[in-house]
Amino acid sequence: MVLTDIQRLLSCEVFAGEEHLDRPVMYGCASDLMSDVLAFSRSGSLLLTGLVNVQTVQTAHIADINAIVVVRGKKPDKIVVASAQEKGIPLLGTPYSMYEACGILYREGIPSTMNSSASIDSPKST
């Protein structure tokens, strides 16, 4: 799955990084605690969050996150968009809640990075 698939599935608006929407998405993580993102994410993951600030972009950059999806219809300000653009991190927004967005992606086969057991299969792979 690539980011254009995520954009379609979650009815996303693209705020930054439209030129990177061909990036693959192998895992998903969802958190408003950036310490959890740093501790449990994997390189190349998709981050779903309700936090719309520069710290989120910086955390995604440090954790080698492929893209950020902001939930609940939140809109980033110009500083956040500029930071994502500068770091080459696609920044998207969905009207779905975090719970709904995670459910949609899990149903479509995107596994979680935030569990301690990497052996848990998503429904699509069983």
Helices and strands as residue ranges (DSSP letters): H 3-9, E 13-16, G 18-20, E 28-30, H 34-40, E 46-49, H 54-62, E 67-70, H 78-87, E 91-93, H 98-107, G 123-125
